[in-house]
Amino acid sequence: MIHRSRVELKAVLRVKSEKAPGPDGLTADICIAAIESEMEVFLAIANKCLELAYFPTHWKTAHVIIPKPGKEDYTSLNPTGR
């Protein structure tokens, strides 16, 4: 059985915090703060998901922006995967 450790969960906290929020509106800063404050809870959730081989659909949803060649301003692009 695969189990994640505190060390692995701490590695997740090194993501770039200035990235755009996901479809749920949560920013990386919010997720990092939540994990840091309740690390054992998040570790238990991660390990239970692995044990059950179940991950909520919302966790597998993302906004993907496909850049167009030669276009430098991406602020007006519409994401796919809605």
C-alpha positions in Angstrom: 0.0 0.0 0.0 1.3 3.4 -0.9 1.4 6.0 1.8 2.6 9.6 1.6 4.8 11.1 4.3 5.1 14.5 5.9 8.3 15.0 3.8 6.4 14.4 0.6 3.5 16.7 1.7 6.0 19.4 2.5 7.4 19.1 -1.0 3.9 20.0 -2.3 4.1 23.2 -0.3 7.0 24.4 -2.6 4.6 25.0 -5.5 4.7 28.5 -7.0 2.2 30.5 -4.9 1.6 33.2 -7.4 -0.2 30.8 -9.9 -3.8 31.4 -10.9 -6.5 29.8 -8.9 -8.1 26.6 -10.1 -11.8 26.1 -11.0 -12.7 26.1 -7.3 -11.2 29.6 -6.9 -8.7 28.5 -4.3 -5.2 30.0 -4.8 -2.0 28.1 -4.0 -1.5 30.5 -1.0 -4.8 29.4 0.5 -4.0 25.7 0.0 -0.5 26.1 1.4 -1.8 27.8 4.5 -4.4 25.2 5.1 -2.0 22.3 4.7 0.6 24.0 6.9 -2.0 24.5 9.7 -3.5 21.0 9.5 -0.7 18.9 8.0 -1.8 15.6 9.7 -5.4 16.0 8.4 -4.3 16.6 4.8 -1.8 13.7 5.1 -4.7 11.4 6.3 -6.9 12.5 3.4 -4.1 12.0 0.9 -3.4 8.5 2.3 -7.0 7.5 2.4 -7.5 8.6 -1.2 -4.5 6.4 -2.2 -5.8 3.5 -0.1 -9.3 3.7 -1.7 -7.9 4.6 -5.2 -10.5 7.4 -5.2 -9.9 11.1 -6.0 -12.9 13.5 -6.2 -13.7 14.6 -9.8 -13.2 18.3 -8.7 -9.6 17.5 -7.9 -9.0 16.3 -11.4 -10.3 19.4 -13.1 -8.1 22.2 -14.4 -8.3 25.2 -16.6 -5.8 24.8 -19.5 -4.8 27.7 -21.6 -3.2 26.9 -24.9 -0.9 29.7 -26.0 -1.0 30.8 -29.6 2.3 31.2 -31.4 3.5 34.8 -31.5 0.9 36.1 -29.0 2.4 37.6 -25.9 -0.6 38.9 -24.1 -2.5 35.9 -22.6 -4.8 37.9 -20.4 -7.7 37.8 -22.9 -7.5 34.1 -23.6 -10.4 31.8 -22.6 -9.4 28.6 -20.8 -10.5 25.2 -22.1 -11.9 22.4 -19.9 -14.9 24.2 -18.5 
